Amino acid sequence: MVVTECPILTDLGVRVPDVVWVSPAFFAAHGETSPLPAAPEICVEIVSPSNAEEEMRQKTAAYRAAGAREVWVVSEEGGVRYFDAQGARAESAFAVRRDLPPRAPG
């Protein structure tokens, strides 16, 4: 299940990734608890001009420490960087297909 703006308790306090993917098992264990006591399997952050690289690094580490199997960082141009417990990876370990719409002009 895909959920937007899902509060998660992390070592940085409550953080809210833009999008998360929650497995049925995770949902059965945590339901609609808010904030979630652990991070879902995939947490996605969409970088905006106001996000500093250090902030994104801290959030990525916090989601992984809270239990996320992967953190995806999506640039404004649609590029995706993937991170797991070992750090950056070339692609997701999940069998997913991501289709991003073309960026709107302007």
Secondary structure, 3 states (H helix, E strand, C coil): CEEECCCEEECCEEECCCEEECCHHHHHHHCCCCCECCCCCEEEEECCCCCCHHHHHHHHHHHHHCCCCEEEEECCCCCEEEEECCEEECCCCCCCCCCCCCCCCC
